């Protein structure tokens, strides 16, 4: 694992842009995080009045070492500003004046009450690019509903489709919130498009992003199957509609698994030979297996007996050598310490986090030959840059800074 330098290797494409992050959770910070990788200066406004749950919520001991928060807040500056005071609100407006982009994911109605919605912010900075990332967007009957990754997944039908066909209860929530992270990528793409437009015309604009709609894009084949084929999609467990035989099978060791997918007759015949069961294929095609639940269940019992006698990597290697799709189901330790693909591309790097010490971190998964993104700073302490933001960015002197502290505007 390489140790990364917290210095940009060369001039980055967004180095002259400043992003004001008024965000909590994942989708908003992920948008700012993606822009920060490529050089944007990200000023992240936080407050003890409402600490980010991902930072540790109301537990100050967790604020600077919660893994989820650390992951998506590198290259940020943290300034604590209390929106509930007039002086604090004035500071935010002054930050708008010196920023190029504002990203927010407050519940609908919060920013208009504070005078920080797009029509008011345009009066402060006419060419501002402002992105709002809400669960259901900023219009429609659900726009005011609060949302989190788990309820978005359930609303989209993802939780239902990830279940097993014979399950009596709904599946548990996914531990990775897909709409959040996808929305961060889409949000950064939209901001970049708006900045290009501004460079050409001098005009800023408002970006209205719905995390539900972003998540729905991943279900496009399901929608088409229902609308075109009039076929309702149901949970398939580990099976796939395009494979005659597919599953995740237990291997030697505790909680060790390998995924196998048989899609063609040639793969089916090679699979039976590899398992020492050529009799399975005598007069039996893969199509016949797929169409007979009883026969499929019998074969899967035999497959499980075979896989349980081998490690997951042995199963993968033996089947891949026969041109059969197979992959070990890896846990975090597998990926960080043993995955040869990640190692060959130096995907995991070593970072020095202020309170956590040395940690493994994934580099940006996009490699640009001329302007590669980079970590320039580790994740900031809670409020670490409050003085720098107030004095270097907004021109406050020591006396004004002390006065703001006394007014609890910096809280």
C-alpha positions as CSV (number, residue, x, y, z in Angstrom):
1,X,0.0,0.0,0.0
2,X,1.4,3.3,-1.0
3,X,1.5,6.4,1.3
4,X,-0.2,9.3,-0.4
5,X,1.2,12.8,-0.3
6,X,-1.3,15.5,0.7
7,X,-0.1,17.8,-2.1
8,X,-1.5,18.3,-5.6
9,X,0.9,16.9,-8.2
10,X,0.1,19.8,-10.5
11,X,-2.4,22.6,-11.1
12,X,-5.9,21.1,-10.8
13,X,-8.9,22.1,-13.0
14,X,-11.1,23.5,-10.2
15,X,-8.3,25.2,-8.3
16,X,-9.8,28.7,-8.7
17,X,-13.3,27.7,-7.6
18,X,-14.7,27.9,-4.1
19,X,-17.6,25.7,-2.9
20,X,-19.7,26.6,0.1
21,X,-21.0,23.3,1.6
22,X,-24.2,23.7,3.7
23,X,-24.7,20.0,3.9
24,X,-25.3,17.0,6.2
25,X,-25.4,13.3,5.5
26,X,-23.9,11.8,2.4
27,X,-25.3,13.1,-0.9
28,X,-24.5,16.8,-0.4
29,X,-21.0,16.2,1.1
30,X,-20.3,13.7,-1.7
31,X,-21.0,16.3,-4.3
32,X,-18.6,18.8,-2.6
33,X,-16.1,16.0,-2.1
34,X,-15.9,15.1,-5.8
35,X,-15.3,18.8,-6.7
36,X,-12.7,19.0,-3.9
37,X,-10.7,16.1,-5.4
38,X,-10.1,18.2,-8.5
39,X,-8.9,21.4,-6.7
40,X,-12.0,23.2,-5.6
41,X,-11.7,24.9,-2.2
42,X,-14.5,23.5,-0.1
43,X,-15.7,25.5,3.0
44,X,-18.0,23.3,5.0
45,X,-20.3,25.0,7.5
46,X,-21.2,23.1,10.6
47,X,-22.8,23.9,14.0
48,X,-22.9,22.4,17.4
49,X,-26.6,23.3,17.3
50,X,-27.1,20.4,14.9
51,X,-24.0,18.2,14.5
52,X,-24.0,15.9,11.5
53,X,-25.1,12.4,12.5
54,X,-22.3,10.9,10.3
55,X,-19.8,12.9,12.3
56,X,-21.1,11.4,15.5
57,X,-24.2,13.4,16.3
58,X,-24.3,14.7,19.8
59,X,-21.2,12.8,20.9
60,X,-18.2,15.2,20.7
61,X,-15.8,12.3,21.4
62,X,-16.7,10.8,18.0
63,X,-16.6,14.1,15.9
64,X,-13.1,13.7,14.5
65,X,-12.9,9.9,14.0
66,X,-16.1,8.6,12.7
67,X,-15.1,6.5,9.6
68,X,-18.1,7.5,7.4
69,X,-17.6,11.2,8.0
70,X,-13.8,10.9,7.5
71,X,-14.3,9.1,4.2
72,X,-16.3,11.9,2.5
73,X,-14.9,15.1,4.0
74,X,-11.2,15.1,2.9
75,X,-10.1,18.3,1.2
76,X,-12.7,20.2,3.3
77,X,-12.3,23.2,5.6
78,X,-14.6,23.1,8.6
79,X,-16.1,26.4,10.0
80,X,-18.6,26.4,12.8
81,X,-21.3,29.0,12.3
82,X,-24.6,29.3,14.1
83,X,-27.4,30.0,11.7
84,X,-29.8,30.9,14.6
85,X,-28.0,34.2,15.3
86,X,-28.2,37.2,13.0
87,X,-24.4,37.5,13.0
88,X,-24.0,33.9,12.0
89,X,-26.5,34.3,9.2
90,X,-24.7,37.4,8.0
91,X,-21.4,35.4,7.9
92,X,-23.0,32.7,5.7
93,X,-24.2,35.4,3.4
94,X,-20.7,36.9,3.2
95,X,-19.4,33.4,2.4
96,X,-21.9,33.2,-0.5
97,X,-20.5,36.5,-1.8
98,X,-17.0,35.0,-2.1
99,X,-18.1,31.6,-3.4
100,X,-18.7,30.2,-6.8
101,X,-20.9,27.3,-5.8
102,X,-23.4,26.6,-2.9
103,X,-24.4,23.1,-2.2
104,X,-27.2,22.4,0.3
105,X,-29.5,19.5,1.3
106,X,-31.7,21.1,3.9
107,X,-35.3,20.1,4.2
108,X,-37.6,22.1,2.0
109,X,-38.6,25.4,3.5
110,X,-35.6,25.9,5.8
111,X,-33.5,28.1,3.5
112,X,-36.4,30.3,2.4
113,X,-37.0,31.1,6.1
114,X,-33.4,32.0,6.5
115,X,-33.3,34.1,3.3
116,X,-30.8,31.7,1.8
117,X,-32.9,30.2,-0.9
118,X,-31.8,30.7,-4.6
119,X,-33.8,33.9,-5.3
120,X,-32.2,35.6,-2.2
121,X,-28.7,34.2,-2.8
122,X,-28.8,35.5,-6.4
123,X,-29.2,39.0,-4.9
124,X,-25.9,38.5,-3.1
125,X,-24.0,36.8,-5.9
126,X,-25.9,37.0,-9.3
127,X,-23.7,34.4,-11.0
128,X,-23.8,31.8,-8.2
129,X,-24.3,28.1,-9.0
130,X,-26.5,26.6,-6.4
131,X,-27.3,22.9,-6.0
132,X,-30.1,21.6,-3.8
133,X,-30.1,17.8,-3.2
134,X,-33.2,16.6,-1.6
135,X,-34.8,13.1,-1.3
136,X,-37.6,13.9,-3.6
137,X,-36.5,17.2,-5.2
138,X,-37.9,20.7,-4.6
139,X,-41.4,20.3,-6.2
140,X,-44.3,17.8,-6.0
141,X,-46.4,16.4,-3.2
142,X,-43.5,14.6,-1.5
143,X,-41.0,17.5,-1.7
144,X,-41.3,18.4,2.0
145,X,-40.7,14.8,3.2
146,X,-37.5,14.1,5.0
147,X,-35.5,11.2,3.5
148,X,-32.6,9.0,4.4
149,X,-30.9,6.2,2.4
150,X,-32.9,3.4,4.0
151,X,-36.3,4.9,3.3
152,X,-35.3,5.9,-0.2
153,X,-34.3,2.3,-1.0
154,X,-37.6,1.1,0.2
155,X,-39.6,3.7,-1.7
156,X,-37.8,2.8,-4.9
157,X,-38.4,-0.9,-4.5
158,X,-34.7,-1.7,-4.1
159,X,-35.3,-3.3,-0.7
160,X,-38.1,-5.5,-2.2
161,X,-36.0,-6.6,-5.2
162,X,-33.0,-7.5,-3.0
163,X,-34.9,-10.1,-1.1
164,X,-35.2,-13.8,-1.6
165,X,-38.2,-15.2,-3.6
166,X,-39.6,-17.3,-0.7
167,X,-38.9,-14.8,2.1
168,X,-41.7,-14.2,4.6
169,X,-40.4,-10.8,5.8
170,X,-39.0,-7.8,3.9
171,X,-35.2,-7.6,3.5
172,X,-33.1,-5.5,5.9
173,X,-31.8,-2.2,4.7
174,X,-28.7,-2.2,2.5
175,X,-25.6,-1.1,4.4
176,X,-24.5,1.0,1.4
177,X,-26.9,3.7,0.5
178,X,-26.9,3.7,-3.3
179,X,-29.1,6.8,-4.0
180,X,-26.9,8.9,-1.7
181,X,-23.6,8.1,-3.4
182,X,-25.0,8.2,-6.9
183,X,-26.6,11.5,-6.2
184,X,-23.2,12.9,-5.1
185,X,-21.7,11.9,-8.5
186,X,-24.7,13.3,-10.4
187,X,-24.6,16.5,-8.3
188,X,-20.9,17.1,-9.1
189,X,-21.6,16.4,-12.8
190,X,-24.4,19.0,-12.7
191,X,-22.3,21.6,-11.0
192,X,-19.5,21.1,-13.5
193,X,-22.0,21.6,-16.4
194,X,-23.4,24.8,-14.7
195,X,-19.8,26.1,-14.2
196,X,-19.1,25.5,-17.9
197,X,-22.3,27.4,-18.8
198,X,-21.3,30.2,-16.5
199,X,-17.9,30.5,-18.1
200,X,-19.5,30.8,-21.5
201,X,-22.4,33.2,-20.6
202,X,-21.7,34.7,-17.2
203,X,-24.9,33.2,-15.9
204,X,-25.3,31.1,-12.7
205,X,-28.2,28.7,-12.2
206,X,-30.2,26.6,-9.7
207,X,-29.8,22.8,-9.8
208,X,-32.7,20.8,-8.4
209,X,-31.7,17.2,-7.8
210,X,-34.0,14.4,-6.6
211,X,-32.2,11.5,-5.0
212,X,-35.2,9.3,-5.6
213,X,-35.0,10.0,-9.3
214,X,-31.3,9.4,-9.4
215,X,-31.9,6.0,-7.7
216,X,-34.7,5.2,-10.1
217,X,-32.2,5.3,-13.0
218,X,-30.6,2.1,-11.7
219,X,-34.0,0.4,-12.0
220,X,-34.6,1.3,-15.7
221,X,-34.6,-2.3,-16.9
222,X,-37.2,-3.2,-14.3
223,X,-39.4,-0.3,-15.4
224,X,-39.1,-1.4,-19.0
225,X,-39.9,-5.0,-18.3
226,X,-43.1,-3.9,-16.5
227,X,-44.1,-1.3,-19.1
228,X,-43.2,-3.2,-22.2
229,X,-43.5,-6.9,-21.3
230,X,-46.3,-6.3,-18.7
231,X,-44.3,-8.5,-16.3
232,X,-44.0,-7.7,-12.6
233,X,-40.5,-8.0,-11.3
234,X,-40.1,-10.1,-8.1
235,X,-37.3,-10.8,-5.8
236,X,-34.8,-13.4,-7.2
237,X,-32.3,-13.7,-4.4
238,X,-28.9,-14.4,-6.0
239,X,-30.4,-15.5,-9.3
240,X,-30.5,-13.5,-12.5
241,X,-33.0,-13.5,-15.3
242,X,-30.3,-13.9,-17.9
243,X,-28.6,-16.9,-16.3
244,X,-29.8,-20.5,-16.3
245,X,-28.0,-21.3,-13.1
246,X,-26.6,-18.6,-10.8
247,X,-26.0,-18.3,-7.1
248,X,-23.7,-17.6,-4.2
249,X,-22.4,-20.8,-2.7
250,X,-20.7,-21.5,0.7
251,X,-17.0,-22.4,0.7
252,X,-14.6,-23.8,3.2
253,X,-14.2,-21.6,6.3
254,X,-16.6,-19.5,8.3
255,X,-18.9,-17.2,6.2
256,X,-16.9,-17.7,3.0
257,X,-18.7,-17.6,-0.3
258,X,-18.2,-17.7,-4.1
259,X,-20.6,-16.4,-6.7
260,X,-21.1,-18.6,-9.8
261,X,-23.1,-17.8,-13.0
262,X,-23.8,-20.3,-15.8
263,X,-25.1,-18.5,-18.9
264,X,-24.5,-20.7,-21.9
265,X,-24.7,-24.4,-22.8
266,X,-20.9,-24.5,-23.3
267,X,-20.4,-23.1,-19.8
268,X,-22.9,-25.7,-18.4
269,X,-21.0,-28.6,-20.0
270,X,-17.7,-27.2,-18.8
271,X,-19.1,-26.7,-15.3
272,X,-20.4,-30.3,-15.0
273,X,-16.9,-31.5,-16.0
274,X,-15.1,-29.3,-13.6
275,X,-17.3,-30.6,-10.7
276,X,-16.7,-34.2,-11.8
277,X,-20.4,-34.6,-12.6
278,X,-20.7,-35.1,-16.4
279,X,-23.9,-37.1,-15.7
280,X,-25.7,-33.8,-14.9
281,X,-25.3,-32.7,-18.5
282,X,-26.3,-36.0,-20.2
283,X,-29.5,-35.3,-22.1
284,X,-30.0,-32.2,-19.9
285,X,-29.6,-28.7,-21.3
286,X,-29.1,-25.6,-19.2
287,X,-32.5,-24.4,-20.4
288,X,-34.1,-27.5,-19.0
289,X,-32.3,-26.9,-15.7
290,X,-33.6,-23.3,-15.6
291,X,-37.2,-24.3,-16.3
292,X,-37.3,-27.0,-13.6
293,X,-37.1,-25.7,-10.0
294,X,-36.8,-29.3,-8.7
295,X,-33.9,-30.2,-10.9
296,X,-32.3,-26.8,-10.2
297,X,-32.6,-27.3,-6.4
298,X,-31.0,-30.8,-6.7
299,X,-28.1,-29.5,-8.7
300,X,-27.5,-26.6,-6.4
301,X,-27.3,-29.0,-3.4
302,X,-24.5,-30.8,-5.3
303,X,-22.8,-27.6,-6.1
304,X,-22.8,-26.6,-2.4
305,X,-21.3,-29.9,-1.4
306,X,-18.4,-29.3,-3.9
307,X,-17.8,-25.6,-3.0
308,X,-17.7,-26.4,0.7
309,X,-14.7,-28.6,0.2
310,X,-12.7,-25.7,-1.3
311,X,-11.7,-22.2,-0.4
312,X,-13.6,-19.4,-2.2
313,X,-10.4,-18.5,-4.2
314,X,-9.9,-22.1,-5.2
315,X,-13.5,-22.3,-6.5
316,X,-13.0,-19.1,-8.4
317,X,-9.7,-20.1,-9.9
318,X,-10.9,-23.6,-11.0
319,X,-14.0,-22.3,-12.7
320,X,-12.4,-19.2,-14.3
321,X,-9.8,-21.5,-15.8
322,X,-12.7,-23.2,-17.6
323,X,-14.1,-19.8,-18.8
324,X,-17.0,-20.0,-16.3
325,X,-17.9,-16.7,-14.5
326,X,-17.1,-17.1,-10.8
327,X,-15.8,-14.6,-8.2
328,X,-15.0,-14.9,-4.5
329,X,-17.3,-12.8,-2.3
330,X,-14.7,-10.5,-0.6
331,X,-15.0,-8.8,2.7
332,X,-13.2,-5.6,3.6
333,X,-10.0,-7.3,4.7
334,X,-9.9,-9.3,1.4
335,X,-10.2,-6.1,-0.6
336,X,-7.6,-4.0,1.4
337,X,-5.0,-6.7,1.9
338,X,-5.4,-9.4,-0.7
339,X,-7.1,-8.1,-3.9
340,X,-4.4,-8.3,-6.7
341,X,-6.3,-5.9,-9.0
342,X,-6.6,-3.2,-6.4
343,X,-2.9,-3.7,-5.5
344,X,-1.7,-3.5,-9.1
345,X,-3.5,-0.2,-9.5
346,X,-2.6,1.2,-6.1
347,X,-6.2,1.8,-5.3
348,X,-5.7,1.8,-1.6
349,X,-3.4,4.4,-0.2
350,X,-2.3,5.1,3.4
351,X,-3.6,8.4,4.8
352,X,-2.6,10.1,8.1
353,X,-5.9,11.3,9.7
354,X,-5.5,13.8,12.6
355,X,-7.1,11.7,15.3
356,X,-7.3,8.3,13.8
357,X,-3.7,8.0,12.8
358,X,-2.7,6.0,9.7
359,X,-5.7,4.5,7.8
360,X,-6.3,2.8,4.5
361,X,-8.2,5.0,2.1
362,X,-9.4,4.5,-1.4
363,X,-8.0,6.9,-3.9
364,X,-10.3,8.6,-6.5
365,X,-11.5,5.9,-8.8
366,X,-11.0,8.1,-11.9
367,X,-7.5,8.4,-13.3
368,X,-6.9,11.5,-15.5
369,X,-3.6,11.5,-17.4
370,X,-3.1,15.3,-17.2
371,X,-5.0,16.5,-14.1
372,X,-5.5,13.6,-11.7
373,X,-7.5,14.4,-8.6
374,X,-5.8,14.2,-5.2
375,X,-6.0,14.3,-1.4
376,X,-4.6,17.6,-0.4
377,X,-5.8,17.7,3.2
378,X,-7.1,15.1,5.7
379,X,-10.6,15.4,7.2
380,X,-10.8,18.5,9.4
381,X,-11.5,18.7,13.1
382,X,-14.9,20.0,14.0
383,X,-14.5,23.8,13.4
384,X,-10.8,23.6,12.7
385,X,-10.8,26.4,10.1
386,X,-13.3,28.8,11.7
387,X,-10.7,31.4,12.4
388,X,-9.1,31.1,9.0
389,X,-12.4,31.4,7.2
390,X,-13.5,34.4,9.2
391,X,-10.2,36.3,9.1
392,X,-8.4,35.2,5.8
393,X,-11.6,34.8,3.8
394,X,-14.0,37.3,5.2
395,X,-11.5,39.9,6.5
396,X,-12.5,39.9,10.2
397,X,-9.9,41.2,12.7
398,X,-9.1,39.7,16.1
399,X,-11.6,41.9,17.8
400,X,-14.4,41.1,15.5
401,X,-13.6,37.4,15.8
402,X,-13.8,37.6,19.6
403,X,-17.1,39.5,19.4
404,X,-18.6,36.8,17.1
405,X,-17.5,34.1,19.5
406,X,-19.2,36.0,22.4
407,X,-22.4,36.3,20.4
408,X,-22.3,32.5,19.8
409,X,-22.3,33.1,16.1
410,X,-19.3,30.7,15.8
411,X,-20.9,27.8,17.6
